[in-house]
């Protein structure tokens, strides 16, 4: 039941921003992308990394070891995502050398779509850990499960709005982006089923540290390498200020969630 509510919130967050064409729509999409960058940064530094460090120390690592383990996982996530994007760039270059006009446009679209798929992969991994947390909390008590689900739901709504904007930027249609978010939500259900099958979350405790660190690295790459450079090309001062405010709002939203939940 709680998984259904969570999945509905993800789709609702996407449908509520259903425009990306025309000048006005492009401006709003840029603002949503700015919100997404702030939200991703807030998610990484206020949620994923603190949780990973906490899990590492609970597993017996000292402070230095915990920071090193998580740091290596973050770097791994960044490098893997960079390699995938570089490979997509090489495919684009070879295609452009063979054919100029129509194929060039198609190659550019393919490269943009890679960003969307990378974002979906990172979100799927993130949702898997959420599924582990939800199922594990219900194994403690029904009340704990409801509180955990509520906290994740509040965390996911602003996050998924930003993710929807990234998918639109990557060339997905509104319906394709909505379906993609449903699929990533399904990965969370898999995480919950894994916990219920094992009967405990302790077996996966050590693995979760690496999963969270890798996901954090992926989110950093998407926010700072893929999305932010496009936003920095804005030449209109008023729009740039609005984008900066939305970026800060995204970070503030995740900070509020981290403090209150």
Residue pairs with C-beta under 8 A, 6 or more apart in sequence:
2 134
2 145
2 146
2 149
3 131
3 134
3 185
3 188
3 189
3 192
5 149
5 153
6 130
6 134
6 149
6 152
6 153
6 156
6 185
6 188
7 182
7 185
7 186
7 188
9 153
9 156
9 157
9 160
10 156
10 160
10 181
10 182
10 184
10 185
11 178
11 181
11 182
11 185
13 156
13 157
13 158
13 160
13 161
13 164
14 160
14 161
14 163
14 164
14 167
14 174
14 177
14 178
14 181
15 174
15 178
16 161
17 28
17 32
17 161
17 164
17 165
17 168
18 174
19 25
19 28
19 29
20 26
20 29
20 168
20 174
27 239
29 165
29 168
29 169
30 231
30 234
30 239
30 243
31 242
31 243
31 246
32 161
32 162
32 164
32 165
32 246
33 162
33 165
33 166
33 169
33 227
33 230
33 231
34 231
34 242
34 243
34 244
34 246
34 247
34 250
35 158
35 161
35 162
35 165
35 246
35 247
35 249
35 250
36 161
36 162
36 163
36 165
36 166
36 223
36 227
36 250
37 162
37 223
37 224
37 227
37 228
37 231
37 247
37 250
38 246
38 247
38 248
38 249
38 250
38 251
38 252
38 253
38 254
39 158
39 159
39 161
39 162
39 250
39 251
39 253
39 254
40 159
40 162
40 219
40 220
40 222
40 223
40 250
41 220
41 223
41 224
41 250
41 251
41 254
42 250
42 251
42 252
42 253
42 254
42 255
42 258
43 155
43 159
43 219
43 254
44 216
44 219
44 220
44 223
46 254
46 255
46 258
47 155
47 254
47 257
47 258
48 126
48 212
48 213
48 215
48 216
48 219
49 70
49 74
49 212
49 213
49 216
50 258
51 212
52 70
52 73
52 208
52 209
52 212
52 213
52 216
53 66
53 67
53 70
55 205
55 206
55 208
55 209
55 212
56 65
56 66
56 69
56 70
56 209
57 63
57 66
58 205
59 205
59 206
59 209
61 69
69 209
69 210
69 213
70 209
70 212
70 213
70 216
71 213
72 213
73 209
73 210
73 212
73 213
73 214
73 216
73 217
74 213
74 214
74 216
74 217
74 220
75 217
76 213
76 214
76 217
77 122
77 213
77 214
77 215
77 216
77 217
77 218
77 219
77 220
77 221
78 217
78 218
78 220
78 221
79 217
80 214
80 217
80 218
81 118
81 122
81 217
81 218
81 221
81 222
81 225
82 221
82 225
84 114
84 118
85 111
85 114
85 115
85 118
85 221
85 225
85 226
88 110
88 111
88 114
89 111
91 107
91 110
91 111
92 107
92 108
92 110
92 111
95 103
95 104
95 106
95 107
96 103
96 104
96 107
109 171
112 169
112 170
112 171
113 170
113 171
113 172
114 170
115 166
115 169
115 170
115 222
115 226
115 227
116 166
116 167
116 169
116 170
116 171
116 172
116 180
117 170
118 218
118 221
118 222
118 226
119 163
119 166
119 167
119 170
119 222
120 167
120 180
120 183
120 184
121 218
122 215
122 218
122 219
122 222
123 163
123 181
123 184
124 183
124 184
124 187
125 187
125 211
125 214
125 215
125 218
126 215
126 219
127 184
127 185
127 187
127 188
127 191
128 187
128 188
128 190
128 191
128 211
129 191
129 208
129 211
129 212
129 215
130 152
130 156
130 188
130 191
131 187
131 188
131 189
131 190
131 191
131 192
131 193
131 194
131 195
132 191
132 192
132 194
132 195
132 201
132 204
132 208
133 148
133 152
133 201
134 145
134 148
134 149
134 152
134 188
134 191
134 192
135 191
135 192
135 193
135 194
135 195
135 196
135 201
136 195
136 200
136 201
137 144
137 145
137 147
137 148
137 149
138 144
138 145
138 148
139 145
139 195
139 196
139 199
139 200
139 201
150 261
151 257
151 261
154 257
154 260
154 261
155 254
155 257
155 261
158 250
158 253
158 254
158 257
159 254
160 181
162 250
163 181
164 177
164 178
164 181
166 222
166 227
167 176
167 177
167 180
167 181
168 174
168 177
169 227
169 230
172 180
194 204
195 201
195 204
198 204
201 208
231 243
234 240
234 243
